[in-house]
Structure formats: C-alpha cells, structure tokens
Amino acid sequence: VSVVAAVPTGGAPWATLCAAERQADGTVVGGTGPGLPLPLHSMGAAMIGGDLYVVGGSTSGDAPVATVYRARVDSLGVLGAWQQEPSLPFARSYAGVGAWDGYRYAFGGDSAAVTPDDAGASAGTKLGQIAYAKLDLLTGDLAGWTVNGAALTVPVSKHTAVLAGGSVLLTGGLYQGATADSTEERYAVLNADGSVGS
C-alpha cells in the first residue's frame, strides 16, 4: 500500500491523502484516506514497522512547522487515526527523513517560508541540524528528539536521504548561497545509540 499527500496546483497545503494498492495482476487501485490533522506540503514521510510518520513540512503561507504525526496502517492497508508525536526541535520543511535500527531521523531542511517550486537560495535558512528520535518498536511512539552533536558539513534542503546498511546517504538538494541545484552526495555512519557520525 502506498499513501501520499495530494497537492493541488500551485503547491498550496492540503490535508487530503491518497492511498493506492497494487493488485496481484499488477493493476493499482486507489482512493482517499483520512486527512492529515493539519494541511501540509513539503513534509517528510516514511513507513516504519506498519506506521506512517509525517515529519515537519509547511502549512498556510508556506510557514514551516515542527509537528510530527503518526498513523497505524492495518493488515488491510487502512490508515488509522492520526496521533501527534513529540515535535522536532526546530520547525522545518524539505528535510531528508528516514529510519534505521529503531531510530527516526531528520536531516537538514529549510526554516523559511519557501514555495514548493522555489529553487532559490534563501539566505540563512537552510539547516545543517540532524535530529533523531528513538522509536518504541511495540507502540510506534517516539521518545523525543535529540539534536546530533555533529551537524551536516553544509546546510541543505530539498535533498533525499537513504538509510541502509548502518549508514545514511544524502543526495542533491539546495545549499546555503547556492544558485543552482547540487549534484553532490555525502554519507555518514549511523551509530548504535542513534547518533550520526561525521
């Protein structure tokens, strides 16, 4: 089952979610699911252990938020009620998010009111902060966020984060003061205590 936020033309925040299921014959059947508690765009989202987490994003006026929501997906692919989890230590949109070994991560992002189609370099708003939170693997709840001791080498937003094999790979994005998209990649080790190496 795939669940995504539907975004209207122009990138305005929406609370509507679309869900789709791939059938055995390869066809996709879809519909709408329960809406988000807050209309958002440019948030991070990931499935972890049967729960869908929505992290940060922007709401009305493209203002970034620090809110984190979780909803359980049942065995039939039906999304349950949304629950609010501990907020990020800093409001952000366009962050790279993911999970590894019982921890949830947020890498970088942007603290400014930025439209989804803005490719500019906002001065002083890209974040180098890495935050991580321990998951209760039984309930799916987050224990609260910790700011990592080491920050990203360059503050970045609108990038991807892939967590696998005990490491994280960050790709592309917009850097502080950059006038065009970046094609750089960087990686770090994910430590057993949830912290991220240099």
Residue frames relative to the residue before (quaternion, step in Angstrom):
aa qw qx qy qz dx dy dz
V 1.0000 0.0000 0.0000 0.0000 0.00 0.00 0.00
S 0.1329 -0.7640 0.6266 0.0775 3.55 -1.02 0.86
V 0.0651 -0.7778 0.6247 0.0223 3.57 -0.99 0.86
V 0.0487 0.7984 -0.5966 0.0654 3.57 -0.78 1.04
A 0.4864 -0.6232 0.5153 0.3311 3.55 -1.25 0.42
A 0.3485 -0.7183 0.5649 0.2084 3.54 -0.93 0.93
V 0.1163 -0.8016 0.5852 0.0398 3.58 -0.80 1.01
P 0.3697 -0.7400 0.5136 0.2280 3.60 -0.70 1.04
T 0.6989 -0.4360 0.3514 0.4450 3.56 -1.32 0.20
G 0.7650 0.3386 -0.2666 0.4786 3.56 -0.96 0.89
G 0.4639 -0.7302 0.4129 0.2848 3.59 1.26 -0.10
A 0.3167 0.7444 -0.5300 0.2545 3.61 1.15 0.44
P 0.5500 -0.6143 0.4310 0.3665 3.63 -1.06 0.61
W 0.0739 -0.7779 0.6240 0.0062 3.54 -1.13 0.81
A 0.3519 -0.7255 0.5479 0.2228 3.53 -1.20 0.49
T 0.5292 0.6595 -0.4003 0.3532 3.60 1.25 -0.24
L 0.1465 -0.7721 0.6129 0.0819 3.56 -1.02 0.86
C 0.2195 -0.7452 0.6141 0.1392 3.54 -1.15 0.69
A 0.1195 -0.7883 0.6019 0.0460 3.56 -0.96 0.88
A 0.0244 -0.8001 0.5994 -0.0072 3.57 -1.02 0.78
E 0.1432 -0.7798 0.6059 0.0653 3.55 -1.11 0.74
R 0.3378 -0.7253 0.5638 0.2051 3.55 -0.93 0.93
Q 0.3355 -0.7554 0.5374 0.1673 3.54 -0.78 1.11
A 0.6928 -0.4814 0.3385 0.4168 3.59 -1.28 0.33
D 0.6979 0.4563 -0.2752 0.4785 3.60 1.10 -0.64
G 0.6227 -0.5803 0.3251 0.4122 3.60 1.29 0.14
T 0.5435 0.6040 -0.4173 0.4069 3.59 1.19 -0.18
V 0.3210 -0.7328 0.5717 0.1822 3.55 -1.25 0.50
V 0.1115 -0.7752 0.6207 0.0370 3.54 -0.87 1.04
G 0.0025 0.8430 -0.5358 0.0476 3.58 -0.71 1.03
G 0.0135 0.7621 -0.6473 0.0021 3.50 -1.42 0.12
T 0.5696 -0.5730 0.4367 0.3955 3.56 -1.20 -0.32
G 0.2903 -0.7428 0.5808 0.1634 3.53 -1.19 0.63
P 0.7116 -0.4064 0.3049 0.4853 3.61 -1.22 -0.10
G 0.5123 -0.6904 0.4281 0.2784 3.54 -0.91 0.95
L 0.5960 -0.5417 0.4520 0.3836 3.53 -1.29 0.38
P 0.5779 -0.5937 0.4213 0.3689 3.62 -1.12 0.51
L 0.7770 0.1725 -0.0622 0.6022 3.57 1.22 -0.57
P 0.4526 -0.6691 0.4979 0.3157 3.64 -0.81 0.86
L 0.0204 0.8193 -0.5670 0.0826 3.59 -0.78 1.07
H 0.0121 -0.7221 0.6819 0.1160 3.46 -1.46 0.13
S 0.8303 0.2705 -0.1825 0.4518 3.57 -1.31 0.34
M 0.3798 0.7090 -0.4974 0.3251 3.55 1.06 0.79
G 0.4605 -0.6215 0.5348 0.3402 3.54 -1.30 0.17
A 0.0039 0.7979 -0.6026 0.0166 3.59 -1.04 0.73
A 0.1180 0.7845 -0.6017 0.0927 3.55 -1.07 0.77
M 0.3734 -0.6799 0.5841 0.2390 3.53 -1.25 0.62
I 0.0478 0.7764 -0.6260 0.0557 3.55 -0.94 0.96
G 0.8659 -0.0957 0.0479 0.4886 3.56 -0.67 1.11
G 0.7473 -0.4036 0.2271 0.4765 3.60 0.94 0.79
D 0.6648 0.4358 -0.3106 0.5212 3.59 1.28 0.20
L 0.2823 -0.7205 0.6081 0.1771 3.54 -1.15 0.73
Y 0.1202 -0.7861 0.6054 0.0329 3.57 -0.80 1.10
V 0.1172 -0.7527 0.6455 0.0553 3.56 -1.05 0.89
V 0.0946 -0.8365 0.5387 -0.0343 3.55 -0.55 1.26
G 0.8569 0.0068 -0.0273 0.5147 3.57 -0.81 1.06
G 0.2761 0.7521 -0.5790 0.1513 3.54 -1.15 -0.73
S 0.4395 -0.6686 0.5304 0.2801 3.54 -1.35 -0.14
T 0.2213 -0.7624 0.5960 0.1204 3.54 -1.14 0.71
S 0.8333 -0.1603 0.1054 0.5184 3.62 -1.14 -0.50
G 0.8117 0.1938 -0.1858 0.5187 3.54 -0.97 0.92
D 0.5042 -0.6743 0.3904 0.3723 3.58 1.32 0.35
A 0.3555 0.7506 -0.4852 0.2735 3.60 1.20 0.48
P 0.3997 -0.7241 0.5039 0.2490 3.63 -0.74 0.99
V 0.1951 -0.7651 0.6062 0.0953 3.54 -1.22 0.66
A 0.4006 -0.7049 0.5344 0.2388 3.55 -1.31 0.36
T 0.4381 0.7401 -0.4313 0.2726 3.58 1.27 -0.06
V 0.1295 -0.7540 0.6412 0.0598 3.52 -1.26 0.67
Y 0.0706 -0.7990 0.5972 0.0046 3.58 -0.85 1.01
R 0.1118 -0.7782 0.6154 0.0556 3.55 -1.24 0.60
A 0.0119 0.7686 -0.6396 0.0038 3.56 -1.11 0.77
R 0.3963 -0.7187 0.5269 0.2210 3.56 -0.96 0.91
V 0.2458 -0.7388 0.6112 0.1420 3.56 -1.07 0.83
D 0.3169 -0.7811 0.5032 0.1906 3.61 -0.59 1.10
S 0.7443 -0.4352 0.2815 0.4212 3.57 -1.33 0.11
L 0.6754 0.4546 -0.2930 0.5013 3.61 1.23 -0.32
G 0.5709 -0.6198 0.3685 0.3926 3.58 1.29 0.06
V 0.4800 0.6623 -0.4421 0.3680 3.59 1.26 0.24
L 0.3695 -0.7387 0.5292 0.1944 3.55 -0.86 1.04
G 0.3515 -0.7579 0.5190 0.1806 3.58 -0.82 1.05
A 0.7485 -0.3794 0.2966 0.4558 3.53 -1.34 -0.23
W 0.4795 -0.6643 0.4982 0.2839 3.55 -1.13 0.69
Q 0.1048 -0.7600 0.6393 0.0527 3.55 -1.14 0.79
Q 0.3906 -0.7024 0.5363 0.2575 3.56 -1.01 0.75
E 0.2181 -0.7582 0.6075 0.0923 3.53 -1.01 0.98
P 0.6988 -0.4279 0.3214 0.4747 3.64 -1.20 0.12
S 0.4782 -0.6967 0.4662 0.2620 3.57 -0.93 0.95
L 0.6065 -0.5267 0.4546 0.3849 3.53 -1.29 0.42
P 0.5721 -0.5997 0.4188 0.3711 3.62 -1.13 0.44
F 0.7881 0.1251 -0.0539 0.6002 3.59 1.24 -0.36
A 0.4885 -0.6531 0.4852 0.3153 3.61 -0.92 0.86
R 0.1470 0.7913 -0.5802 0.1248 3.56 -0.97 0.90
S 0.1253 -0.7256 0.6657 0.1210 3.49 -1.32 0.44
Y 0.7953 0.3209 -0.2281 0.4609 3.59 -1.32 0.22
A 0.3631 0.7250 -0.5051 0.2956 3.62 1.04 0.72
G 0.4239 -0.6339 0.5678 0.3099 3.54 -1.28 0.36
V 0.0300 -0.8222 0.5678 -0.0244 3.60 -0.71 1.05
G 0.1776 0.7739 -0.5977 0.1105 3.54 -1.26 0.44
A 0.3128 -0.7346 0.5702 0.1935 3.54 -1.33 -0.09
W 0.0686 0.7744 -0.6276 0.0413 3.52 -1.24 0.61
D 0.8873 -0.0288 0.0191 0.4599 3.54 -1.07 0.88
G 0.7718 -0.3854 0.1915 0.4681 3.58 0.84 1.00
Y 0.6789 0.4259 -0.3030 0.5156 3.61 1.23 0.28
R 0.2751 -0.7212 0.6173 0.1522 3.53 -1.23 0.68
Y 0.1419 -0.8263 0.5446 0.0217 3.60 -0.88 0.98
A 0.0701 -0.7362 0.6694 0.0702 3.53 -1.35 0.54
F 0.1089 -0.8081 0.5789 0.0073 3.57 -0.67 1.17
G 0.8677 -0.0086 -0.0117 0.4969 3.56 -0.77 1.10
G 0.1950 0.7707 -0.5991 0.0952 3.54 -1.15 -0.76
D 0.4204 -0.6786 0.5392 0.2685 3.55 -1.31 -0.24
S 0.2957 -0.7754 0.5382 0.1475 3.58 -0.94 0.92
A 0.5902 0.5811 -0.3632 0.4267 3.61 1.27 0.00
A 0.5320 -0.5660 0.5076 0.3728 3.54 -1.35 0.21
V 0.0945 0.8156 -0.5507 0.1502 3.57 -0.03 1.38
T 0.3960 -0.7072 0.5313 0.2465 3.58 -0.89 0.92
P 0.6340 -0.5698 0.3573 0.3817 3.61 -1.10 0.58
D 0.7393 0.4018 -0.2434 0.4825 3.62 1.04 -0.64
D 0.4674 0.6727 -0.4485 0.3576 3.61 1.25 0.21
A 0.1010 -0.8040 0.5853 0.0301 3.57 -0.67 1.11
G 0.4201 0.7313 -0.4456 0.3002 3.57 1.25 0.31
A 0.4614 -0.6602 0.5236 0.2778 3.51 -1.34 0.20
S 0.2102 -0.7932 0.5616 0.1060 3.59 -0.02 1.27
A 0.4188 -0.7254 0.4883 0.2451 3.57 -0.80 0.97
G 0.8803 0.0968 -0.0762 0.4581 3.55 -0.88 0.99
T 0.6410 0.5646 -0.3289 0.4028 3.62 1.16 0.23
K 0.5353 0.5908 -0.4266 0.4272 3.62 1.19 -0.22
L 0.2966 -0.7829 0.5274 0.1445 3.56 -0.97 0.86
G 0.2510 -0.7477 0.5964 0.1493 3.53 -1.12 0.78
Q 0.4704 0.7161 -0.4101 0.3126 3.54 1.32 -0.12
I 0.1599 -0.7270 0.6604 0.0986 3.53 -1.18 0.78
A 0.0409 -0.7860 0.6168 0.0078 3.58 -0.89 0.95
Y 0.0241 -0.7979 0.6022 0.0101 3.57 -1.07 0.70
A 0.1240 -0.7853 0.6055 0.0374 3.54 -1.19 0.68
K 0.4181 -0.6973 0.5254 0.2511 3.56 -0.99 0.85
L 0.3143 -0.7457 0.5642 0.1637 3.54 -1.04 0.89
D 0.3282 -0.6513 0.6347 0.2553 3.53 -1.19 0.62
L 0.3409 -0.7988 0.4583 0.1890 3.57 -0.24 1.27
L 0.6313 0.5265 -0.3373 0.4588 3.61 1.19 -0.40
T 0.7947 0.3037 -0.1530 0.5028 3.59 0.79 -1.02
G 0.4339 -0.6934 0.4666 0.3365 3.59 1.12 -0.59
D 0.5058 0.6633 -0.4202 0.3572 3.60 1.26 -0.09
L 0.3982 -0.6779 0.5651 0.2500 3.54 -1.28 0.54
A 0.4279 -0.7214 0.4902 0.2369 3.58 -1.02 0.83
G 0.6704 -0.4204 0.3133 0.5250 3.62 1.21 -0.21
W 0.4726 -0.7050 0.4707 0.2408 3.56 -1.14 0.66
T 0.1687 -0.7486 0.6352 0.0881 3.53 -1.19 0.73
V 0.3557 -0.7025 0.5685 0.2382 3.58 -0.99 0.81
N 0.4475 -0.7072 0.4857 0.2524 3.56 -0.75 1.07
G 0.5687 -0.6207 0.4286 0.3279 3.57 -1.08 0.75
A 0.7477 0.2947 -0.1742 0.5689 3.60 1.00 -0.80
A 0.2975 -0.7464 0.5713 0.1676 3.56 -0.93 0.96
L 0.6544 -0.4463 0.4031 0.4583 3.55 -1.32 0.00
T 0.5613 -0.6122 0.4248 0.3602 3.60 -1.06 0.62
V 0.7740 0.0950 -0.0558 0.6236 3.58 1.18 -0.59
P 0.4490 -0.6674 0.5087 0.3068 3.64 -0.80 0.88
V 0.0257 0.8216 -0.5618 0.0932 3.60 -0.83 0.98
S 0.0440 -0.7637 0.6425 0.0459 3.55 -1.27 0.53
K 0.7917 0.3003 -0.2431 0.4732 3.56 -1.37 0.25
H 0.4608 0.6547 -0.4474 0.3986 3.57 1.02 0.89
T 0.4126 -0.6690 0.5379 0.3048 3.57 -1.28 0.03
A 0.1494 -0.7515 0.6354 0.0962 3.53 -1.27 0.55
V 0.0434 -0.7740 0.6317 0.0020 3.57 -0.83 1.04
L 0.1141 -0.7938 0.5969 0.0237 3.55 -0.75 1.14
A 0.2751 0.7379 -0.5689 0.2368 3.57 -0.66 1.15
G 0.8478 0.2040 -0.1267 0.4729 3.56 -1.20 0.54
G 0.6659 -0.5239 0.3075 0.4331 3.59 1.13 0.53
S 0.6975 0.3830 -0.2734 0.5403 3.58 1.25 0.38
V 0.2715 -0.7175 0.6076 0.2056 3.54 -1.34 0.23
L 0.1532 -0.7606 0.6267 0.0721 3.56 -1.08 0.85
L 0.1265 -0.7735 0.6189 0.0513 3.57 -0.77 1.09
T 0.0801 -0.8191 0.5680 -0.0124 3.55 -0.85 1.02
G 0.8724 0.0875 -0.0733 0.4753 3.55 -1.06 0.90
G 0.3741 0.7355 -0.5318 0.1903 3.52 -1.22 -0.67
L 0.4859 -0.6185 0.5241 0.3267 3.53 -1.39 -0.17
Y 0.2361 -0.7858 0.5611 0.1094 3.56 -0.82 1.03
Q 0.6595 -0.4861 0.3992 0.4115 3.53 -1.34 0.34
G 0.8519 0.1325 -0.1113 0.4944 3.55 -0.77 1.04
A 0.4950 0.6487 -0.4473 0.3662 3.61 1.22 -0.02
T 0.3186 -0.7504 0.5485 0.1859 3.57 -1.11 0.66
A 0.7694 0.1866 -0.1391 0.5948 3.59 1.26 -0.02
D 0.6731 -0.4818 0.3698 0.4219 3.55 -1.30 0.30
S 0.3834 -0.7117 0.5442 0.2245 3.54 -1.18 0.63
T 0.2357 -0.7554 0.5897 0.1615 3.56 -1.16 0.56
E 0.4205 0.7310 -0.4508 0.2925 3.58 1.25 0.20
E 0.1564 -0.7406 0.6423 0.1200 3.52 -1.33 0.43
R 0.0248 0.7724 -0.6346 0.0035 3.55 -1.18 0.61
Y 0.1367 -0.7980 0.5836 0.0623 3.55 -1.15 0.57
A 0.0826 -0.7673 0.6337 0.0541 3.52 -1.38 0.36
V 0.5097 -0.6256 0.4988 0.3164 3.54 -1.27 0.47
L 0.3002 -0.7147 0.6046 0.1832 3.56 -1.15 0.77
N 0.2985 -0.7933 0.5088 0.1505 3.58 -0.50 1.20
A 0.6669 -0.5329 0.3596 0.3768 3.57 -1.27 0.50
D 0.6920 0.4569 -0.2861 0.4801 3.63 1.12 -0.54
G 0.6378 -0.5467 0.3130 0.4431 3.61 1.30 0.20
S 0.5735 0.6017 -0.3922 0.3940 3.60 1.13 -0.41
V 0.3738 -0.7160 0.5539 0.2019 3.55 -1.29 0.47
G 0.4345 -0.7123 0.4945 0.2437 3.56 -0.87 0.98
S 0.6770 -0.4808 0.3476 0.4356 3.58 -1.28 0.02
